Amino acid sequence: MGDGKLTTKEWLIGLVEPGFILSMATSYYIDSNLKAVLRGQLLAPILRSQELRDEAFGKFWVAFSSNREDPQPDQTPEPAPPTQTAAGQVQTSTDLIPPILAQASGIVLDVGPGTGTQMPLLKSPAIKAIYGAEPCAGLHAELRKRAAEEGLADKYTILPCSVVQKELEGEMAKYGLVPGGEDGRGVFDTIITVRVLCSVPEFERTTAELYSLLKPGGKMLVVEHVVNPWTTPKGSVLARVMQGIYHAFGWRWVMGDCCLNRDTERVLRRVAEKDGGWESFDMDRWFGATCMPYISGVLVKRK
Ligand SMILES: C[S@@+](CC[C@H](N)C(=O)[O-])C[C@H]1O[C@@H](n2cnc3c(N)ncnc32)[C@H](O)[C@@H]1O
């Protein structure tokens, strides 16, 4: 399902697939609420709604991501730059991830790693340490297990928090990571965001905070689903309407605050404007006819 012509079947799957994801996530949400009520906590769905949402999303994501095929490292000896990814080789969003994450090096911030499905792609010796900021406590056991299985237990540290500055700074401090860096010029050589900028609160502000944590010359590695570019020839009005319908049926509520309608490329460009823009901004767009259009790319901060 690249950006070339879709078959009718691929196009239809692209439109209805989020509906299946939504119904699965909703069933986990209902289950968590019912169990709380059956335990005698009759008002839990109201008084502990956020806690139950988190619990249900954690269980859903463990089940969902275990059914999904993990991205595997590129077999090519040298990682192919993302711009060389042949459109014909990209079947699903998972195919976008390996060439992008192959660019990771140094001290890495892995934003919202979930159950760690990206872990097999983070074994490069160029990576010195990885900090995974994952606020959903229900995913930590799986994430820790995955790090151990991939031989990354010594390199991978879970930060049990959101990446909003006030939470992240406290957790970073425990590992001697000063937010401005020792010279006040950033902390991380690489920041990875894979399917997570759709969920962070205060989107623009949080993205700007992440940008400030990047060292000069550092890379932001991005694979994100975004709002359908329906006003452009690559987009689809129907898919944009379907995104709205999924939202109306509770997508955000049961999907860990995920938004289908974020213009992530625009925000990523904007956060670097105060420095005169990114040094380089290589971004590709994919699956424009569907409800899950993607951007993928490598952004380099000016030195
Ligand atoms: C759709 S999942 C993607 C997980 C993983 N990146 C992947 O592609 O398999 C989104 C993840 O972002 C996490 N997340 C949500 N809000 C976050 C925040 N404010 N800071 C960090 N992670 C967050 C969720 O807990 C969840 O694990």
The ligand as a Gaussian input file, in Angstrom:
#p B3LYP/6-31G(d) Opt

LIG

0 1
 C        0.291000       3.810000      19.417000
 S        1.389000       3.444000      20.695000
 C        2.933000       3.252000      19.793000
 C        3.962000       2.472000      20.545000
 C        5.278000       2.274000      19.778000
 N        5.948000       3.523000      19.519000
 C        5.030000       1.506000      18.506000
 O        5.077000       2.093000      17.417000
 O        4.772000       0.298000      18.605000
 C        1.610000       5.035000      21.448000
 C        2.492000       4.984000      22.661000
 O        2.757000       6.316000      23.110000
 C        2.645000       6.337000      24.519000
 N        2.348000       7.716000      24.938000
 C        1.158000       8.332000      24.972000
 N        1.291000       9.577000      25.448000
 C        2.600000       9.748000      25.722000
 C        3.361000      10.816000      26.264000
 N        2.786000      11.964000      26.625000
 N        4.687000      10.648000      26.433000
 C        5.285000       9.482000      26.056000
 N        4.604000       8.441000      25.544000
 C        3.282000       8.567000      25.385000
 C        1.530000       5.346000      24.808000
 O        1.535000       4.918000      26.144000
 C        1.863000       4.253000      23.831000
 O        2.786000       3.345000      24.343000

